[in-house]
């Protein structure tokens, strides 16, 4: 009887599968052969599935070499907490040499659906110019009207228009609990911030704090790791034209790991950008110099027999960022030095790069390397084995480094039109990581 029932179940499953297979084997909708081929370079900022469903008069392709238009999307935060999306439409093939730029600004209170619809509307407007010159242009229609649409935002607002006078506030709290029979962990963190941004001046104030308590139980003995950290930072920045700006940077912090009971910094700074600040979403090369003082109170006496000290310091930061059709690249260099002892310094180099080497093949790398000679905070009492194991205290070191790199290769159909979210699956390809 059991074997008969099992055979019936198997036959039923086979019949269902045979019924479903012809349906699932149907060819997907053919992309419009005469439609504009578009490569969208938007990273994680865009909901690509939504855009493919909303903008159906183009063919989305996987690689820029197959595109007639490359859309490069860059973003930057606005003073009100929103996001400004800058969309560069770069013509290729028969449209080579033709470029357009459109912008969309989302509000700080906009939900995801409002943001992605705003991006879709702006993308559609930019693509119409190119699509209209292809056979598919004969099927396009222009619809105008506010019915069912969000009203446009004012082009510019003044302080008199804003009851908050451009101030934006944020408060957050993050409790976290985890445990098992021989381990329990409690983490609490929170932050508060306020900022005001205008064309000529911006100011930001922020404070954050965290507490963690991890308890490991081994052979009925509890080993406890407790850490407390907090920080306060403020920046006031004034514009001095298209290339120059200056500001005052100050802060206070406490760190168990770095033997710091209280550290207070205050440094005026001057910055020069070789490119106009208006081009910052695509490229910038900045040089920033700052000089000031640092007051430090230590939890334990340091190896230099100090429990508190005030030291002058200065630093130079050079930062290069570029977002181009071939990818993104950036590199920063920081030189920091205490002025009471020029041998106490730190040099840090941070490269980052994502390049499309050729069709379907891309390379990315990021990391940092530092020469460390500024560890005034090392405890004279030394570090216990337990502190070393849980990394509660920093150790003497001459360098630090980190590195991440990857290669990826995608091949197959050039079209990327179809959206199928079932089981969260995606397309094919090969990825190599190192």
C-alpha positions, 0 to 999 in steps of 0.5 A: 500500500505504501509503495502504491501511494508513493508511486501515485505521489511521484506520478503526480509530481512528474505530471505537474512538472511536465505541465509547467515546463512548457510554460516556463520554457516560453521565450522571454519578451524580445527586446525592441531591436530598433530601440535605444541601447542604454548602459546605466552606471548607477551603483547601489543608488538606483533600483534597477528592477524598477527602472526596467519596468518603468522605462520600456522604450529602451534596451538596457545592456550589460556593458557600456561597449554595447550601448549607444548612451552611457548614463553615469549617475553620481550623488552628493548629500544636500544641506537638508539631508536629501540627495542630489542625483546628477545624471550625465548622458554620454553619447556613443556610436552615432551619438558620440560627442553628444552629452547632456546633464540633468539633476534630480533632488530628493528630499530628506523625508522622501520614501524610497518609492518617491525617490525611485520614481523621481529618478525614473522621470528624470532618466526618461526625460534625458533618454527621449532626446536620443530615442527620438532619432531612432525608429522607436521615436515614432511610438513616443508620445509626450504627456504633460500635466500634474494629475497623479504626479508630485508637484515640482520642488521650488528651484531655490529656497531662502531662510525666510521660506524655511521655519527651521532656517535650514537646520537639520537634526538627527537622533538615533539609538541602537541597542543590541543583545546576543547570547548563548550558554557560555557567552553574552554580549550587550552593545549600546550606541547612539548619536545626535547631530545637527547641521545647516548648509547654505551656498556660502557656509555650512556647520555641523555638530555631532555626538556619538557614544557606545558601550559594550560588555562581552562576557565569556564563560569558560570552566565556570570562570567569567572573562569580561571585556568592557569598552566605553567610547564617545566623541563630539565633532563640529565643523564650521566651513566658509566658502571663499569662491569656486576653489577655496574654502576655510574652516574650523574643526574641533572635537572631543573623544574618549577611547578605551582602546587608545588609553584616552580618557579625554582628548580635545582638538581644535584646528583651523584649516584651509582647503584648495580644490583645483577643480571648481566645487560645482564639478565635485560629483565628477572630479575633485583634487583638494589640498587641505592644511590644518594646524592647532592643538590637542589636549589629552588626558590618559586613563593610565600613565603612558610610556613617556610618563605622561598622564595629561599633555597639550601638544601642537600639531599640523596635518596636510591632506591631499584627496583625488576623486574621479568618476568617469565612464571608464569607472571610478578612481581615487587616492588620498594621502595624509601627513600628520605630525606633532610639533613638539617632537617632529619624529612623532608623525603618521603618514597614510596612503589610501588608494581606491579604484574600480575600472572597466578594463575591457568588455565585461571585465572589471577590476577593483581595489581599495586599501590603506597603508600607514607609517605609524610614529605618533603613538603617544597613548601607549600605556606604561603598565603594559597590556595583559594577555586578555587585552591582546586576545580581545584587542581591547588595548592598542599595541606598539606598531610601526605600520598598519595596512589593509587591502581588498581587491577583486576581478569580475568577468561577465559574458553572454547576452548583451540585453538586460531588459527582463526582470524576474525576482523569483527566489531572488535569482539573477543572471550568470557570469564568473567572478574571481576574488583575491 
